[in-house]
Amino acid sequence: MTEQNTSKKTSYLLTVVAILILVAGIFFIRTGAESPKTSCQVLDVLKQSQPINAADLKALINGNSLVGATSNTKTLYQMYFKEDGTYIFQRGQNKKNRNLGKWWIEENYLCTEKTVDNQVKLNKYQFFPLYGDAYTSKSKFGDCAAPEEFCPAFLFVKGNAFNL
């Protein structure tokens, strides 16, 4: 596949994913993201749901990609979880906005580690299914939300969908 075709495929995938995220906006459980009634209803359902178990979580993540929007800026991001226990995180389409790190499963949590400005940052999340390939996570500690709060929704895509 030529670089131009790969670039077109990536742009197309990012556009489709952005549209899917906008359509699935009711799952963005952040203050002001939806009317309080809708957010409360979704939050009530999530509070009663169970997180994915460790084996299913590893099968979902290992060798696959995740796409979503950042909590603060709502910037589109992609994340590829390599089978060797490392990951690539990219904000937007600019390769300069990439972070590399490690991932592992601990009980039913996804744990990630990255170094930013010579400081090691750890994140720990439980994953909850929403619909189809859409999920949300709850932060034990991490970047996307305060502890024990749900993060914005995201989608899983098979393989290294964005050629990270």
KAFENCOR-V871690 format. One record per pair of residues at least 12 apart in sequence whose ideal C-beta (glycine too) atoms are under 10 Angstrom apart, sorted by sequence separation. I is the first residue (numbers start at 1). J is the second residue. If there is no record, write none. Layout:
I&J ; I&J
This chain:
26&38 ; 27&39 ; 66&78 ; 67&79 ; 77&89 ; 78&90 ; 79&91 ; 87&99 ; 88&100 ; 89&101 ; 101&113 ; 102&114 ; 111&123 ; 112&124 ; 125&137 ; 126&138 ; 137&149 ; 138&150 ; 139&151 ; 25&38 ; 26&39 ; 29&42 ; 65&78 ; 66&79 ; 67&80 ; 77&90 ; 78&91 ; 87&100 ; 88&101 ; 99&112 ; 101&114 ; 102&115 ; 110&123 ; 111&124 ; 112&125 ; 124&137 ; 125&138 ; 126&139 ; 137&150 ; 138&151 ; 28&42 ; 29&43 ; 65&79 ; 66&80 ; 76&90 ; 77&91 ; 78&92 ; 86&100 ; 87&101 ; 100&114 ; 101&115 ; 109&123 ; 110&124 ; 111&125 ; 123&137 ; 124&138 ; 125&139 ; 126&140 ; 136&150 ; 137&151 ; 26&41 ; 27&42 ; 64&79 ; 65&80 ; 66&81 ; 76&91 ; 77&92 ; 78&93 ; 86&101 ; 87&102 ; 99&114 ; 100&115 ; 101&116 ; 109&124 ; 110&125 ; 124&139 ; 125&140 ; 136&151 ; 137&152 ; 26&42 ; 64&80 ; 65&81 ; 75&91 ; 76&92 ; 85&101 ; 86&102 ; 87&103 ; 99&115 ; 109&125 ; 110&126 ; 123&139 ; 124&140 ; 125&141 ; 135&151 ; 136&152 ; 137&153 ; 29&46 ; 63&80 ; 64&81 ; 75&92 ; 76&93 ; 85&102 ; 86&103 ; 99&116 ; 107&124 ; 108&125 ; 109&126 ; 110&127 ; 123&140 ; 124&141 ; 125&142 ; 136&153 ; 137&154 ; 61&79 ; 63&81 ; 64&82 ; 73&91 ; 82&100 ; 84&102 ; 85&103 ; 106&124 ; 108&126 ; 109&127 ; 122&140 ; 123&141 ; 124&142 ; 125&143 ; 135&153 ; 136&154 ; 27&46 ; 62&81 ; 63&82 ; 64&83 ; 73&92 ; 84&103 ; 85&104 ; 101&120 ; 107&126 ; 108&127 ; 122&141 ; 123&142 ; 125&144 ; 134&153 ; 135&154 ; 61&81 ; 62&82 ; 63&83 ; 77&97 ; 78&98 ; 79&99 ; 82&102 ; 85&105 ; 101&121 ; 102&122 ; 103&123 ; 121&141 ; 122&142 ; 123&143 ; 125&145 ; 134&154 ; 135&155 ; 60&81 ; 62&83 ; 63&84 ; 66&87 ; 70&91 ; 82&103 ; 101&122 ; 121&142 ; 123&144 ; 133&154 ; 134&155 ; 135&156 ; 61&83 ; 62&84 ; 65&87 ; 69&91 ; 70&92 ; 75&97 ; 77&99 ; 79&101 ; 81&103 ; 99&121 ; 101&123 ; 121&143 ; 126&148 ; 128&150 ; 131&153 ; 133&155 ; 134&156 ; 58&81 ; 62&85 ; 65&88 ; 66&89 ; 87&110 ; 89&112 ; 124&147 ; 128&151 ; 130&153 ; 132&155 ; 133&156 ; 79&103 ; 126&150 ; 127&151 ; 130&154 ; 132&156 ; 133&157 ; 87&112 ; 89&114 ; 125&150 ; 128&153 ; 130&155 ; 133&158 ; 61&87 ; 87&113 ; 125&151 ; 86&113 ; 87&114 ; 110&137 ; 116&143 ; 127&154 ; 109&137 ; 81&110 ; 109&138 ; 111&140 ; 114&143 ; 127&156 ; 110&140 ; 111&141 ; 112&142 ; 81&112 ; 109&140 ; 111&142 ; 112&143 ; 110&142 ; 79&112 ; 106&140 ; 28&68 ; 28&69 ; 30&71 ; 33&74 ; 62&103 ; 30&72 ; 61&103 ; 28&71 ; 61&104 ; 62&105 ; 25&69 ; 30&74 ; 61&105 ; 66&110 ; 58&103 ; 21&67 ; 28&74 ; 58&104 ; 20&67 ; 21&68 ; 22&69 ; 58&105 ; 17&65 ; 21&69 ; 57&105 ; 18&67 ; 61&110 ; 17&67 ; 55&105 ; 57&107 ; 58&108 ; 60&110 ; 16&67 ; 17&68 ; 18&69 ; 54&105 ; 57&108 ; 13&65 ; 17&69 ; 53&105 ; 54&106 ; 56&108 ; 57&109 ; 58&110 ; 14&67 ; 21&74 ; 54&107 ; 55&108 ; 57&110 ; 13&67 ; 53&107 ; 54&108 ; 89&143 ; 21&76 ; 53&108 ; 54&109 ; 51&107 ; 52&108 ; 54&110 ; 51&108 ; 18&76 ; 50&108 ; 51&109 ; 52&110 ; 17&76 ; 15&76 ; 17&78 ; 66&127 ; 14&76 ; 14&78 ; 100&164 ; 13&78 ; 61&127 ; 67&133 ; 68&134 ; 98&164 ; 60&127 ; 66&133 ; 68&135 ; 10&78 ; 57&125 ; 68&136 ; 71&139 ; 57&126 ; 60&129 ; 64&133 ; 66&135 ; 68&137 ; 93&162 ; 95&164 ; 57&127 ; 56&127 ; 66&137 ; 71&142 ; 72&143 ; 71&143 ; 72&144 ; 88&160 ; 90&162 ; 56&129 ; 60&133 ; 70&143 ; 71&144 ; 51&125 ; 52&126 ; 53&127 ; 70&144 ; 71&145 ; 88&162 ; 90&164 ; 51&126 ; 52&127 ; 60&135 ; 79&154 ; 81&156 ; 89&164 ; 50&126 ; 51&127 ; 52&128 ; 68&144 ; 78&154 ; 88&164 ; 51&128 ; 52&129 ; 77&154 ; 79&156 ; 80&157 ; 87&164 ; 14&92 ; 50&128 ; 51&129 ; 57&135 ; 71&149 ; 74&152 ; 82&160 ; 14&93 ; 49&128 ; 50&129 ; 78&157 ; 80&159 ; 81&160 ; 49&129 ; 71&151 ; 80&160 ; 47&128 ; 49&130 ; 70&151 ; 71&152 ; 80&161 ; 11&93 ; 46&128 ; 70&152 ; 78&160 ; 80&162 ; 82&164 ; 10&93 ; 45&128 ; 52&135 ; 68&151 ; 69&152 ; 78&161 ; 79&162 ; 80&163 ; 46&130 ; 68&152 ; 69&153 ; 78&162 ; 80&164 ; 45&130 ; 52&137 ; 68&153 ; 69&154 ; 77&162 ; 78&163 ; 79&164 ; 7&93 ; 51&137 ; 68&154 ; 78&164 ; 49&136 ; 51&138 ; 67&154 ; 68&155 ; 42&130 ; 66&154 ; 67&155 ; 68&156 ; 66&155 ; 67&156 ; 46&136 ; 65&155 ; 66&156 ; 67&157 ; 47&138 ; 65&156 ; 66&157 ; 46&138 ; 64&156 ; 65&157 ; 64&157 ; 65&158 ; 42&136 ; 64&158 ; 65&159 ; 67&161 ; 61&156 ; 63&158 ; 64&159 ; 65&160 ; 66&161 ; 67&162 ; 60&156 ; 63&159 ; 64&160 ; 65&161 ; 63&160 ; 64&161 ; 65&162 ; 65&163 ; 65&164 ; 27&128 ; 27&130 ; 47&150 ; 26&130 ; 27&131 ; 46&150 ; 24&130 ; 43&149 ; 24&131 ; 27&134 ; 29&136 ; 43&150 ; 24&132 ; 27&135 ; 28&136 ; 42&150 ; 27&136 ; 29&138 ; 24&134 ; 23&134 ; 39&150 ; 42&153 ; 20&132 ; 20&133 ; 21&134 ; 20&134 ; 30&144 ; 30&145 ; 29&145 ; 30&149 ; 33&152 ; 29&149 ; 30&150 ; 29&150 ; 30&151 ; 28&150 ; 29&151 ; 30&152 ; 27&150 ; 28&151 ; 29&152 ; 28&152 ; 29&153 ; 27&152 ; 28&153 ; 27&153 ; 25&152 ; 26&153 ; 27&154 ; 24&152 ; 25&153 ; 24&153 ; 24&154 ; 21&152 ; 24&155 ; 21&153 ; 20&153 ; 21&154 ; 21&155 ; 20&155 ; 17&154 ; 17&155 ; 16&155 ; 17&157 ; 16&157 ; 13&157 ; 17&161 ; 17&162 ; 14&161 ; 13&161 ; 14&162 ; 13&162 ; 13&163 ; 10&161 ; 9&161 ; 10&162 ; 9&162 ; 10&163 ; 9&163 ; 10&164 ; 6&162 ; 7&163 ; 6&163 ; 3&163 ; 1&163
